Structures are given as C-alpha cells and as structure tokens.
Amino acid sequence: MNTRLMNDTFRLLHEEWSPIAGIVMDVPCHDLNRLIRVLGPHQLEPKRQTVLLALYSLLYMAQERHRDCSFHDPDLTRNILDGDYLYSLYLQVAVKYEETDLVSYLAPVLKRQKIALAEGRMIDEDLTVHFDTFLCNEYKHKQAGKAM
C-alpha cells in the first residue's frame, strides 16, 4: 500500500470537494491499491499518479452511487444526484489537471456502463484495465513521436 500516494490523493480530492455536497469519500483501499499497482510500471510523476488516482476514485464512487439505484429505494434521488456530482467533479478535475485525453478515452466505456446500469444489468468491467490500456497507448504514442 502506498500511503503517501493515497494521502496526497485524498488531500487533492478534499481541495476540490464541495463541503455542501454532503458526500462521504468511500473508496475501499483494495480498489485504490489495484490502480496503484497499475500505475507503478508506467513511471509517472508523483503528481500525475495522484491526479489519476483521484480521477479513478471519483469514477468509482460515482458508479457505486448509480449502481445502488432502485426505484423502491427511498434514497434514489440522493444516489442519482451524488453520482452525477461525482461524475461532474471527475470532469472538473480532469480538465484542471489536463487529463482530457483520458476523459476522451474513457467516455465510450463509461457510456456503455451507464447504459448497462440504466437497463438493470450489472457491470463487471474493471476500470483499472482501461487506465492501464490508456497509459500504454499514451507511452507508445510518445515513443512514436520521438522516433520521427
């Protein structure tokens, strides 16, 4: 477990988080550790690791809020609004830290997942796989640019 990276991530999230939203940050450490293991081999700057982990955390929490939606749930409206807030915060943080390529890459994946949830299907896709693929593609693109 990379405690420093997690602390930096929660500090970044706290800076961006609206206190009036009334949402508790709740990403299990084992889920954060999955992405930390993905980030390790990519040799990213510590600040970028923090931003990527924050973006992953926001997406994870948004999905969890939307996953828990049920028409019979008295907290339905709250879950939808919380998930939407977290997703918009994901976009805000991504733009602020210039991770819009990641947003573009993940958009079709997230759309498929939202449609599946709306249709009542479970989503089993691991977002860490998509982060890893994005970072691998980014590295290949940078290497190809250097070769030219």
Salt bridges, closest charged atoms under 4 A:
ASP8 OD1 - ARG11 NH2 2.74
GLU16 OE2 - LYS96 NZ 2.63
ASP26 OD1 - ARG65 NH1 3.27
ASP31 OD2 - HIS30 NE2 3.40
ASP31 OD1 - ARG34 NH1 2.75
GLU64 OE2 - ARG67 NE 3.17
ASP82 OD1 - ARG78 NE 3.00
ASP84 OD1 - HIS66 NE2 3.03
GLU99 OE2 - ARG48 NE 2.58
GLU119 OE1 - ARG121 NH2 2.57
GLU125 OE2 - ARG112 NH2 3.40
GLU125 OE2 - HIS130 NE2 2.92
ASP126 OD1 - ARG34 NH2 3.40
ASP132 OD1 - HIS42 NE2 2.67
GLU138 OE1 - ARG48 NH1 2.75
